[in-house]
Amino acid sequence: MGKKTLPPEWKSKLHSIVEHKWFTGIIITLILINAVVVGLETYPALYSEYRSFFWTADKILLWIFTIEIALRLLAARTIKHFFKNSWNWFDFLIVAAGHLFVGAYFVTVLRILRVLRVFRAVSVIPSLRKLVDALLMTIPALGNIMLLMGIIFYIFAVIGTMLFQSTAPEYFGSLQLSLLTLFQVVTLESWASDVMRPIFAELPWAWLYFVAFVLVGTFVVFNLFIGVIVNNVEKADHDEKEAENTHEEVKELRKEVKELKELLERQVVNK
């Protein structure tokens, strides 16, 4: 079964439309309107009074997003080329899910799917897309940092269980409780008043354990996280600038080749 393709000039015009800043701006505005509508639905009194309005607004927005995806699909060189981009997959699946689950018994699922459309702002806004791509690039490095953090957590949890099991069994009564307590400590959420000070009142040297864990677990490891993320954001920005420069160079080269071709054709005609 052969693939149906639009004439190149149609595709070019359609591509210029879907990539135009006004088109992108309209889609972003509709995504924000969708976010507001879904947020208003969380008020039971408001939703019950204007149920038909919310239902109609959702249908209209869904079909607008469907038309947008269809236009982008037609503007692509081929269907395969469209789906090579992971962001296009993301947009397509979110919009398609809205049609597939129509009439489903789980109303909560439908509402969650409508909320997920707000995520499309990430795929539409280039700066957010670049940031997410940079974060995804950090996953391999973050795996090593998570392994290091897991080792640190385990060592301190075992030490904490041995030292404070009898003093504070509600926090260090078992290995799993110690791990949970250390997770609270590493977030710096009420760790001093709720966890450390009751133990410190009975064991004056306990501050050494907690200060050591906060210094290692929070400041050192978290700074590693931040450093890796910042480095990859800068790398993604640099790669994008290089790609833009290469694109400009290719355009200039094509222009020069075209001029050279015209010059040769004129010389041939003059002979």
Rosetta constraint file for C-alpha pairs under 8 A:
AtomPair CA 5 CA 78 HARMONIC 7.57 0.50
AtomPair CA 6 CA 10 HARMONIC 6.24 0.50
AtomPair CA 6 CA 11 HARMONIC 6.16 0.50
AtomPair CA 6 CA 74 HARMONIC 7.52 0.50
AtomPair CA 7 CA 11 HARMONIC 6.38 0.50
AtomPair CA 8 CA 12 HARMONIC 6.08 0.50
AtomPair CA 9 CA 13 HARMONIC 6.21 0.50
AtomPair CA 10 CA 14 HARMONIC 6.00 0.50
AtomPair CA 11 CA 15 HARMONIC 5.83 0.50
AtomPair CA 11 CA 74 HARMONIC 7.03 0.50
AtomPair CA 11 CA 75 HARMONIC 4.97 0.50
AtomPair CA 11 CA 76 HARMONIC 7.21 0.50
AtomPair CA 11 CA 77 HARMONIC 7.48 0.50
AtomPair CA 12 CA 16 HARMONIC 6.21 0.50
AtomPair CA 12 CA 75 HARMONIC 7.14 0.50
AtomPair CA 13 CA 17 HARMONIC 6.34 0.50
AtomPair CA 14 CA 18 HARMONIC 6.33 0.50
AtomPair CA 14 CA 71 HARMONIC 7.30 0.50
AtomPair CA 14 CA 72 HARMONIC 7.98 0.50
AtomPair CA 14 CA 74 HARMONIC 7.67 0.50
AtomPair CA 14 CA 75 HARMONIC 5.30 0.50
AtomPair CA 15 CA 19 HARMONIC 6.04 0.50
AtomPair CA 15 CA 72 HARMONIC 7.26 0.50
AtomPair CA 15 CA 75 HARMONIC 4.77 0.50
AtomPair CA 15 CA 76 HARMONIC 7.13 0.50
AtomPair CA 16 CA 20 HARMONIC 5.91 0.50
AtomPair CA 17 CA 23 HARMONIC 6.81 0.50
AtomPair CA 18 CA 23 HARMONIC 5.92 0.50
AtomPair CA 18 CA 24 HARMONIC 7.23 0.50
AtomPair CA 18 CA 71 HARMONIC 7.15 0.50
AtomPair CA 18 CA 72 HARMONIC 6.30 0.50
AtomPair CA 18 CA 75 HARMONIC 7.65 0.50
AtomPair CA 19 CA 23 HARMONIC 6.89 0.50
AtomPair CA 19 CA 24 HARMONIC 6.90 0.50
AtomPair CA 20 CA 24 HARMONIC 6.41 0.50
AtomPair CA 21 CA 25 HARMONIC 5.95 0.50
AtomPair CA 22 CA 26 HARMONIC 6.16 0.50
AtomPair CA 23 CA 27 HARMONIC 6.37 0.50
AtomPair CA 24 CA 28 HARMONIC 6.21 0.50
AtomPair CA 24 CA 124 HARMONIC 6.93 0.50
AtomPair CA 25 CA 29 HARMONIC 6.18 0.50
AtomPair CA 26 CA 30 HARMONIC 6.25 0.50
AtomPair CA 27 CA 31 HARMONIC 6.18 0.50
AtomPair CA 27 CA 65 HARMONIC 7.91 0.50
AtomPair CA 27 CA 124 HARMONIC 7.93 0.50
AtomPair CA 28 CA 32 HARMONIC 6.29 0.50
AtomPair CA 28 CA 121 HARMONIC 6.19 0.50
AtomPair CA 28 CA 124 HARMONIC 7.01 0.50
AtomPair CA 28 CA 125 HARMONIC 7.85 0.50
AtomPair CA 29 CA 33 HARMONIC 6.21 0.50
AtomPair CA 30 CA 34 HARMONIC 6.05 0.50
AtomPair CA 30 CA 61 HARMONIC 7.27 0.50
AtomPair CA 31 CA 35 HARMONIC 6.25 0.50
AtomPair CA 31 CA 117 HARMONIC 6.96 0.50
AtomPair CA 31 CA 118 HARMONIC 5.79 0.50
AtomPair CA 31 CA 120 HARMONIC 7.23 0.50
AtomPair CA 31 CA 121 HARMONIC 6.63 0.50
AtomPair CA 32 CA 36 HARMONIC 6.32 0.50
AtomPair CA 32 CA 118 HARMONIC 6.99 0.50
AtomPair CA 33 CA 37 HARMONIC 6.19 0.50
AtomPair CA 34 CA 38 HARMONIC 6.17 0.50
AtomPair CA 34 CA 58 HARMONIC 7.53 0.50
AtomPair CA 34 CA 61 HARMONIC 7.07 0.50
AtomPair CA 34 CA 114 HARMONIC 7.78 0.50
AtomPair CA 34 CA 117 HARMONIC 7.63 0.50
AtomPair CA 34 CA 118 HARMONIC 7.12 0.50
AtomPair CA 35 CA 39 HARMONIC 6.11 0.50
AtomPair CA 35 CA 115 HARMONIC 6.65 0.50
AtomPair CA 35 CA 117 HARMONIC 7.85 0.50
AtomPair CA 35 CA 118 HARMONIC 5.80 0.50
AtomPair CA 36 CA 40 HARMONIC 6.19 0.50
AtomPair CA 37 CA 41 HARMONIC 6.40 0.50
AtomPair CA 37 CA 54 HARMONIC 7.03 0.50
AtomPair CA 37 CA 57 HARMONIC 7.88 0.50
AtomPair CA 38 CA 42 HARMONIC 7.08 0.50
AtomPair CA 38 CA 111 HARMONIC 7.45 0.50
AtomPair CA 38 CA 114 HARMONIC 6.95 0.50
AtomPair CA 38 CA 115 HARMONIC 6.42 0.50
AtomPair CA 39 CA 43 HARMONIC 7.92 0.50
AtomPair CA 40 CA 46 HARMONIC 7.27 0.50
AtomPair CA 40 CA 47 HARMONIC 7.26 0.50
AtomPair CA 41 CA 46 HARMONIC 7.04 0.50
AtomPair CA 41 CA 47 HARMONIC 5.17 0.50
AtomPair CA 41 CA 54 HARMONIC 7.49 0.50
AtomPair CA 42 CA 47 HARMONIC 7.28 0.50
AtomPair CA 43 CA 47 HARMONIC 6.03 0.50
AtomPair CA 44 CA 48 HARMONIC 6.03 0.50
AtomPair CA 45 CA 49 HARMONIC 6.30 0.50
AtomPair CA 46 CA 50 HARMONIC 6.18 0.50
AtomPair CA 47 CA 51 HARMONIC 5.21 0.50
AtomPair CA 47 CA 54 HARMONIC 7.40 0.50
AtomPair CA 50 CA 54 HARMONIC 6.43 0.50
AtomPair CA 51 CA 55 HARMONIC 6.21 0.50
AtomPair CA 52 CA 56 HARMONIC 6.09 0.50
AtomPair CA 53 CA 57 HARMONIC 6.01 0.50
AtomPair CA 54 CA 58 HARMONIC 6.05 0.50
AtomPair CA 55 CA 59 HARMONIC 6.34 0.50
AtomPair CA 56 CA 60 HARMONIC 6.20 0.50
AtomPair CA 57 CA 61 HARMONIC 6.11 0.50
AtomPair CA 58 CA 62 HARMONIC 6.01 0.50
AtomPair CA 59 CA 63 HARMONIC 6.23 0.50
AtomPair CA 60 CA 64 HARMONIC 6.19 0.50
AtomPair CA 61 CA 65 HARMONIC 6.17 0.50
AtomPair CA 62 CA 66 HARMONIC 6.13 0.50
AtomPair CA 62 CA 95 HARMONIC 6.96 0.50
AtomPair CA 62 CA 98 HARMONIC 7.10 0.50
AtomPair CA 63 CA 67 HARMONIC 6.12 0.50
AtomPair CA 64 CA 68 HARMONIC 6.21 0.50
AtomPair CA 65 CA 69 HARMONIC 6.25 0.50
AtomPair CA 65 CA 95 HARMONIC 6.81 0.50
AtomPair CA 66 CA 70 HARMONIC 6.16 0.50
AtomPair CA 66 CA 95 HARMONIC 6.36 0.50
AtomPair CA 66 CA 96 HARMONIC 7.87 0.50
AtomPair CA 67 CA 71 HARMONIC 6.10 0.50
AtomPair CA 68 CA 72 HARMONIC 6.27 0.50
AtomPair CA 69 CA 73 HARMONIC 6.01 0.50
AtomPair CA 69 CA 91 HARMONIC 7.59 0.50
AtomPair CA 69 CA 92 HARMONIC 6.72 0.50
AtomPair CA 70 CA 74 HARMONIC 6.18 0.50
AtomPair CA 71 CA 75 HARMONIC 6.04 0.50
AtomPair CA 72 CA 76 HARMONIC 6.27 0.50
AtomPair CA 73 CA 79 HARMONIC 6.58 0.50
AtomPair CA 73 CA 82 HARMONIC 6.29 0.50
AtomPair CA 74 CA 78 HARMONIC 7.93 0.50
AtomPair CA 74 CA 79 HARMONIC 7.89 0.50
AtomPair CA 76 CA 81 HARMONIC 6.67 0.50
AtomPair CA 76 CA 82 HARMONIC 5.64 0.50
AtomPair CA 77 CA 81 HARMONIC 6.30 0.50
AtomPair CA 77 CA 82 HARMONIC 7.42 0.50
AtomPair CA 78 CA 82 HARMONIC 6.38 0.50
AtomPair CA 79 CA 83 HARMONIC 6.44 0.50
AtomPair CA 80 CA 84 HARMONIC 6.28 0.50
AtomPair CA 81 CA 85 HARMONIC 7.47 0.50
AtomPair CA 82 CA 88 HARMONIC 6.69 0.50
AtomPair CA 83 CA 88 HARMONIC 6.03 0.50
AtomPair CA 83 CA 89 HARMONIC 5.93 0.50
AtomPair CA 84 CA 88 HARMONIC 7.83 0.50
AtomPair CA 85 CA 89 HARMONIC 6.73 0.50
AtomPair CA 86 CA 90 HARMONIC 6.27 0.50
AtomPair CA 87 CA 91 HARMONIC 6.25 0.50
AtomPair CA 87 CA 123 HARMONIC 5.94 0.50
AtomPair CA 88 CA 92 HARMONIC 5.99 0.50
AtomPair CA 89 CA 93 HARMONIC 6.04 0.50
AtomPair CA 90 CA 94 HARMONIC 6.33 0.50
AtomPair CA 91 CA 95 HARMONIC 6.29 0.50
AtomPair CA 91 CA 120 HARMONIC 6.42 0.50
AtomPair CA 91 CA 123 HARMONIC 7.49 0.50
AtomPair CA 92 CA 96 HARMONIC 5.89 0.50
AtomPair CA 93 CA 97 HARMONIC 5.89 0.50
AtomPair CA 94 CA 98 HARMONIC 6.73 0.50
AtomPair CA 94 CA 113 HARMONIC 7.12 0.50
AtomPair CA 94 CA 116 HARMONIC 7.02 0.50
AtomPair CA 94 CA 117 HARMONIC 6.44 0.50
AtomPair CA 95 CA 99 HARMONIC 7.10 0.50
AtomPair CA 95 CA 117 HARMONIC 7.49 0.50
AtomPair CA 96 CA 100 HARMONIC 6.22 0.50
AtomPair CA 97 CA 101 HARMONIC 5.98 0.50
AtomPair CA 97 CA 113 HARMONIC 7.20 0.50
AtomPair CA 98 CA 102 HARMONIC 6.44 0.50
AtomPair CA 98 CA 110 HARMONIC 7.29 0.50
AtomPair CA 98 CA 113 HARMONIC 6.63 0.50
AtomPair CA 98 CA 114 HARMONIC 7.32 0.50
AtomPair CA 101 CA 110 HARMONIC 6.88 0.50
AtomPair CA 102 CA 110 HARMONIC 7.65 0.50
AtomPair CA 104 CA 110 HARMONIC 7.56 0.50
AtomPair CA 106 CA 110 HARMONIC 6.85 0.50
AtomPair CA 107 CA 111 HARMONIC 6.37 0.50
AtomPair CA 108 CA 112 HARMONIC 6.15 0.50
AtomPair CA 109 CA 113 HARMONIC 6.21 0.50
AtomPair CA 110 CA 114 HARMONIC 6.32 0.50
AtomPair CA 111 CA 115 HARMONIC 6.28 0.50
AtomPair CA 112 CA 116 HARMONIC 6.23 0.50
AtomPair CA 113 CA 117 HARMONIC 6.76 0.50
AtomPair CA 114 CA 118 HARMONIC 7.65 0.50
AtomPair CA 115 CA 119 HARMONIC 7.79 0.50
AtomPair CA 116 CA 120 HARMONIC 7.51 0.50
AtomPair CA 117 CA 121 HARMONIC 7.95 0.50
AtomPair CA 119 CA 123 HARMONIC 7.40 0.50
AtomPair CA 120 CA 124 HARMONIC 6.21 0.50
AtomPair CA 121 CA 125 HARMONIC 5.95 0.50
AtomPair CA 122 CA 126 HARMONIC 7.64 0.50
AtomPair CA 122 CA 128 HARMONIC 5.21 0.50
AtomPair CA 122 CA 129 HARMONIC 5.46 0.50
AtomPair CA 122 CA 132 HARMONIC 7.95 0.50
AtomPair CA 123 CA 128 HARMONIC 7.27 0.50
AtomPair CA 123 CA 129 HARMONIC 5.46 0.50
AtomPair CA 124 CA 129 HARMONIC 7.40 0.50
AtomPair CA 125 CA 129 HARMONIC 6.26 0.50
AtomPair CA 126 CA 130 HARMONIC 6.08 0.50
AtomPair CA 127 CA 131 HARMONIC 6.29 0.50
AtomPair CA 128 CA 132 HARMONIC 6.23 0.50
AtomPair CA 129 CA 133 HARMONIC 6.14 0.50
AtomPair CA 130 CA 134 HARMONIC 6.19 0.50
AtomPair CA 130 CA 233 HARMONIC 7.95 0.50
AtomPair CA 130 CA 236 HARMONIC 7.05 0.50
AtomPair CA 130 CA 237 HARMONIC 7.65 0.50
AtomPair CA 131 CA 135 HARMONIC 6.28 0.50
AtomPair CA 131 CA 233 HARMONIC 6.50 0.50
AtomPair CA 132 CA 136 HARMONIC 6.19 0.50
AtomPair CA 133 CA 137 HARMONIC 6.30 0.50
AtomPair CA 133 CA 236 HARMONIC 7.61 0.50
AtomPair CA 134 CA 138 HARMONIC 6.66 0.50
AtomPair CA 134 CA 229 HARMONIC 7.28 0.50
AtomPair CA 134 CA 232 HARMONIC 5.40 0.50
AtomPair CA 134 CA 233 HARMONIC 4.96 0.50
AtomPair CA 134 CA 235 HARMONIC 7.83 0.50
AtomPair CA 134 CA 236 HARMONIC 5.80 0.50
AtomPair CA 135 CA 139 HARMONIC 7.10 0.50
AtomPair CA 135 CA 229 HARMONIC 6.29 0.50
AtomPair CA 135 CA 232 HARMONIC 7.19 0.50
AtomPair CA 135 CA 233 HARMONIC 7.31 0.50
AtomPair CA 137 CA 232 HARMONIC 6.59 0.50
AtomPair CA 138 CA 142 HARMONIC 5.87 0.50
AtomPair CA 138 CA 228 HARMONIC 6.51 0.50
AtomPair CA 138 CA 229 HARMONIC 6.07 0.50
AtomPair CA 138 CA 232 HARMONIC 6.43 0.50
AtomPair CA 139 CA 143 HARMONIC 6.14 0.50
AtomPair CA 140 CA 144 HARMONIC 7.11 0.50
AtomPair CA 141 CA 145 HARMONIC 6.60 0.50
AtomPair CA 141 CA 228 HARMONIC 7.20 0.50
AtomPair CA 142 CA 146 HARMONIC 5.94 0.50
AtomPair CA 142 CA 225 HARMONIC 6.91 0.50
AtomPair CA 142 CA 228 HARMONIC 7.63 0.50
AtomPair CA 143 CA 147 HARMONIC 6.21 0.50
AtomPair CA 144 CA 148 HARMONIC 6.27 0.50
AtomPair CA 145 CA 149 HARMONIC 6.10 0.50
AtomPair CA 145 CA 221 HARMONIC 7.31 0.50
AtomPair CA 145 CA 224 HARMONIC 7.39 0.50
AtomPair CA 145 CA 225 HARMONIC 7.30 0.50
AtomPair CA 146 CA 150 HARMONIC 5.95 0.50
AtomPair CA 147 CA 151 HARMONIC 6.33 0.50
AtomPair CA 148 CA 152 HARMONIC 6.34 0.50
AtomPair CA 149 CA 153 HARMONIC 6.04 0.50
AtomPair CA 149 CA 217 HARMONIC 7.02 0.50
AtomPair CA 149 CA 221 HARMONIC 6.85 0.50
AtomPair CA 150 CA 154 HARMONIC 6.08 0.50
AtomPair CA 151 CA 155 HARMONIC 6.18 0.50
AtomPair CA 152 CA 156 HARMONIC 6.21 0.50
AtomPair CA 152 CA 217 HARMONIC 7.10 0.50
AtomPair CA 153 CA 157 HARMONIC 5.88 0.50
AtomPair CA 153 CA 179 HARMONIC 6.75 0.50
AtomPair CA 153 CA 182 HARMONIC 7.17 0.50
AtomPair CA 153 CA 217 HARMONIC 7.69 0.50
AtomPair CA 154 CA 158 HARMONIC 6.15 0.50
AtomPair CA 154 CA 179 HARMONIC 7.27 0.50
AtomPair CA 155 CA 159 HARMONIC 6.26 0.50
AtomPair CA 156 CA 160 HARMONIC 5.82 0.50
AtomPair CA 156 CA 213 HARMONIC 7.22 0.50
AtomPair CA 157 CA 161 HARMONIC 6.03 0.50
AtomPair CA 157 CA 175 HARMONIC 6.21 0.50
AtomPair CA 157 CA 178 HARMONIC 5.11 0.50
AtomPair CA 157 CA 179 HARMONIC 5.52 0.50
AtomPair CA 157 CA 182 HARMONIC 7.15 0.50
AtomPair CA 158 CA 162 HARMONIC 6.30 0.50
AtomPair CA 158 CA 175 HARMONIC 6.39 0.50
AtomPair CA 158 CA 178 HARMONIC 7.66 0.50
AtomPair CA 159 CA 163 HARMONIC 6.15 0.50
AtomPair CA 160 CA 164 HARMONIC 5.70 0.50
AtomPair CA 160 CA 165 HARMONIC 7.40 0.50
AtomPair CA 160 CA 172 HARMONIC 6.41 0.50
AtomPair CA 160 CA 178 HARMONIC 6.66 0.50
AtomPair CA 160 CA 209 HARMONIC 7.94 0.50
AtomPair CA 161 CA 165 HARMONIC 4.99 0.50
AtomPair CA 161 CA 172 HARMONIC 5.00 0.50
AtomPair CA 161 CA 173 HARMONIC 6.40 0.50
AtomPair CA 161 CA 174 HARMONIC 6.17 0.50
AtomPair CA 161 CA 175 HARMONIC 6.23 0.50
AtomPair CA 161 CA 178 HARMONIC 6.26 0.50
AtomPair CA 164 CA 168 HARMONIC 5.64 0.50
AtomPair CA 164 CA 169 HARMONIC 7.21 0.50
AtomPair CA 164 CA 172 HARMONIC 5.90 0.50
AtomPair CA 164 CA 173 HARMONIC 7.69 0.50
AtomPair CA 164 CA 199 HARMONIC 7.75 0.50
AtomPair CA 165 CA 169 HARMONIC 5.03 0.50
AtomPair CA 165 CA 171 HARMONIC 7.93 0.50
AtomPair CA 165 CA 172 HARMONIC 5.00 0.50
AtomPair CA 165 CA 173 HARMONIC 4.72 0.50
AtomPair CA 165 CA 174 HARMONIC 7.18 0.50
AtomPair CA 166 CA 173 HARMONIC 7.22 0.50
AtomPair CA 167 CA 199 HARMONIC 6.74 0.50
AtomPair CA 167 CA 202 HARMONIC 7.68 0.50
AtomPair CA 168 CA 172 HARMONIC 5.87 0.50
AtomPair CA 168 CA 173 HARMONIC 6.84 0.50
AtomPair CA 168 CA 199 HARMONIC 6.70 0.50
AtomPair CA 169 CA 173 HARMONIC 3.80 0.50
AtomPair CA 169 CA 174 HARMONIC 7.60 0.50
AtomPair CA 170 CA 177 HARMONIC 7.56 0.50
AtomPair CA 171 CA 177 HARMONIC 5.80 0.50
AtomPair CA 171 CA 178 HARMONIC 6.00 0.50
AtomPair CA 171 CA 181 HARMONIC 5.87 0.50
AtomPair CA 171 CA 195 HARMONIC 7.44 0.50
AtomPair CA 172 CA 177 HARMONIC 5.58 0.50
AtomPair CA 172 CA 178 HARMONIC 4.56 0.50
AtomPair CA 172 CA 181 HARMONIC 7.35 0.50
AtomPair CA 173 CA 177 HARMONIC 6.26 0.50
AtomPair CA 173 CA 178 HARMONIC 7.08 0.50
AtomPair CA 174 CA 178 HARMONIC 6.15 0.50
AtomPair CA 175 CA 179 HARMONIC 6.27 0.50
AtomPair CA 176 CA 180 HARMONIC 6.28 0.50
AtomPair CA 177 CA 181 HARMONIC 6.10 0.50
AtomPair CA 178 CA 182 HARMONIC 6.09 0.50
AtomPair CA 179 CA 183 HARMONIC 6.20 0.50
AtomPair CA 180 CA 184 HARMONIC 6.51 0.50
AtomPair CA 181 CA 185 HARMONIC 6.29 0.50
AtomPair CA 181 CA 195 HARMONIC 7.93 0.50
AtomPair CA 182 CA 186 HARMONIC 6.03 0.50
AtomPair CA 183 CA 187 HARMONIC 6.48 0.50
AtomPair CA 184 CA 188 HARMONIC 6.66 0.50
AtomPair CA 184 CA 189 HARMONIC 6.17 0.50
AtomPair CA 184 CA 190 HARMONIC 7.93 0.50
AtomPair CA 184 CA 191 HARMONIC 6.59 0.50
AtomPair CA 185 CA 189 HARMONIC 6.48 0.50
AtomPair CA 185 CA 190 HARMONIC 7.67 0.50
AtomPair CA 185 CA 191 HARMONIC 4.97 0.50
AtomPair CA 185 CA 214 HARMONIC 7.21 0.50
AtomPair CA 186 CA 213 HARMONIC 7.93 0.50
AtomPair CA 186 CA 214 HARMONIC 6.26 0.50
AtomPair CA 186 CA 217 HARMONIC 6.31 0.50
AtomPair CA 186 CA 218 HARMONIC 5.46 0.50
AtomPair CA 187 CA 218 HARMONIC 7.58 0.50
AtomPair CA 190 CA 194 HARMONIC 5.74 0.50
AtomPair CA 190 CA 195 HARMONIC 7.55 0.50
AtomPair CA 191 CA 195 HARMONIC 5.12 0.50
AtomPair CA 191 CA 196 HARMONIC 6.30 0.50
AtomPair CA 192 CA 196 HARMONIC 4.83 0.50
AtomPair CA 192 CA 197 HARMONIC 5.91 0.50
AtomPair CA 193 CA 197 HARMONIC 5.49 0.50
AtomPair CA 193 CA 198 HARMONIC 7.58 0.50
AtomPair CA 194 CA 198 HARMONIC 7.03 0.50
AtomPair CA 195 CA 199 HARMONIC 6.93 0.50
AtomPair CA 196 CA 200 HARMONIC 5.82 0.50
AtomPair CA 196 CA 206 HARMONIC 7.49 0.50
AtomPair CA 196 CA 207 HARMONIC 7.04 0.50
AtomPair CA 196 CA 210 HARMONIC 7.06 0.50
AtomPair CA 197 CA 201 HARMONIC 5.96 0.50
AtomPair CA 198 CA 202 HARMONIC 7.05 0.50
AtomPair CA 199 CA 203 HARMONIC 5.89 0.50
AtomPair CA 199 CA 204 HARMONIC 7.93 0.50
AtomPair CA 199 CA 206 HARMONIC 6.77 0.50
AtomPair CA 200 CA 204 HARMONIC 4.90 0.50
AtomPair CA 200 CA 205 HARMONIC 6.97 0.50
AtomPair CA 200 CA 206 HARMONIC 5.43 0.50
AtomPair CA 200 CA 207 HARMONIC 6.48 0.50
AtomPair CA 205 CA 209 HARMONIC 7.93 0.50
AtomPair CA 206 CA 210 HARMONIC 6.81 0.50
AtomPair CA 207 CA 211 HARMONIC 5.89 0.50
AtomPair CA 208 CA 212 HARMONIC 6.02 0.50
AtomPair CA 209 CA 213 HARMONIC 6.28 0.50
AtomPair CA 210 CA 214 HARMONIC 6.13 0.50
AtomPair CA 211 CA 215 HARMONIC 6.10 0.50
AtomPair CA 212 CA 216 HARMONIC 6.14 0.50
AtomPair CA 213 CA 217 HARMONIC 5.38 0.50
AtomPair CA 213 CA 218 HARMONIC 7.50 0.50
AtomPair CA 214 CA 218 HARMONIC 5.12 0.50
AtomPair CA 214 CA 219 HARMONIC 6.86 0.50
AtomPair CA 215 CA 219 HARMONIC 5.30 0.50
AtomPair CA 215 CA 220 HARMONIC 6.51 0.50
AtomPair CA 216 CA 220 HARMONIC 5.16 0.50
AtomPair CA 216 CA 221 HARMONIC 6.61 0.50
AtomPair CA 217 CA 221 HARMONIC 5.54 0.50
AtomPair CA 217 CA 222 HARMONIC 7.35 0.50
AtomPair CA 218 CA 222 HARMONIC 5.48 0.50
AtomPair CA 218 CA 223 HARMONIC 7.93 0.50
AtomPair CA 219 CA 223 HARMONIC 5.90 0.50
AtomPair CA 220 CA 224 HARMONIC 6.42 0.50
AtomPair CA 221 CA 225 HARMONIC 6.47 0.50
AtomPair CA 222 CA 226 HARMONIC 6.29 0.50
AtomPair CA 223 CA 227 HARMONIC 5.93 0.50
AtomPair CA 224 CA 228 HARMONIC 6.17 0.50
AtomPair CA 225 CA 229 HARMONIC 6.29 0.50
AtomPair CA 226 CA 230 HARMONIC 6.05 0.50
AtomPair CA 227 CA 231 HARMONIC 6.04 0.50
AtomPair CA 228 CA 232 HARMONIC 6.25 0.50
AtomPair CA 229 CA 233 HARMONIC 6.18 0.50
AtomPair CA 230 CA 234 HARMONIC 6.24 0.50
AtomPair CA 231 CA 235 HARMONIC 6.17 0.50
AtomPair CA 232 CA 236 HARMONIC 6.01 0.50
AtomPair CA 233 CA 237 HARMONIC 6.17 0.50
AtomPair CA 234 CA 238 HARMONIC 6.10 0.50
AtomPair CA 235 CA 239 HARMONIC 6.12 0.50
AtomPair CA 236 CA 240 HARMONIC 6.14 0.50
AtomPair CA 237 CA 241 HARMONIC 6.27 0.50
AtomPair CA 238 CA 242 HARMONIC 6.20 0.50
AtomPair CA 239 CA 243 HARMONIC 6.14 0.50
AtomPair CA 240 CA 244 HARMONIC 6.21 0.50
AtomPair CA 241 CA 245 HARMONIC 6.15 0.50
AtomPair CA 242 CA 246 HARMONIC 6.09 0.50
AtomPair CA 243 CA 247 HARMONIC 6.13 0.50
AtomPair CA 244 CA 248 HARMONIC 6.24 0.50
AtomPair CA 245 CA 249 HARMONIC 6.15 0.50
AtomPair CA 246 CA 250 HARMONIC 6.14 0.50
AtomPair CA 247 CA 251 HARMONIC 6.27 0.50
AtomPair CA 248 CA 252 HARMONIC 6.21 0.50
AtomPair CA 249 CA 253 HARMONIC 6.05 0.50
AtomPair CA 250 CA 254 HARMONIC 6.09 0.50
AtomPair CA 251 CA 255 HARMONIC 6.19 0.50
AtomPair CA 252 CA 256 HARMONIC 6.21 0.50
AtomPair CA 253 CA 257 HARMONIC 6.11 0.50
AtomPair CA 254 CA 258 HARMONIC 6.07 0.50
AtomPair CA 255 CA 259 HARMONIC 6.23 0.50
AtomPair CA 256 CA 260 HARMONIC 6.08 0.50
AtomPair CA 257 CA 261 HARMONIC 6.05 0.50
AtomPair CA 258 CA 262 HARMONIC 6.23 0.50
AtomPair CA 259 CA 263 HARMONIC 6.16 0.50
AtomPair CA 260 CA 264 HARMONIC 6.22 0.50
AtomPair CA 261 CA 265 HARMONIC 6.17 0.50
AtomPair CA 262 CA 266 HARMONIC 6.23 0.50
AtomPair CA 263 CA 267 HARMONIC 6.31 0.50
AtomPair CA 264 CA 268 HARMONIC 6.18 0.50
AtomPair CA 265 CA 269 HARMONIC 6.25 0.50
AtomPair CA 266 CA 270 HARMONIC 6.16 0.50
AtomPair CA 267 CA 271 HARMONIC 6.34 0.50
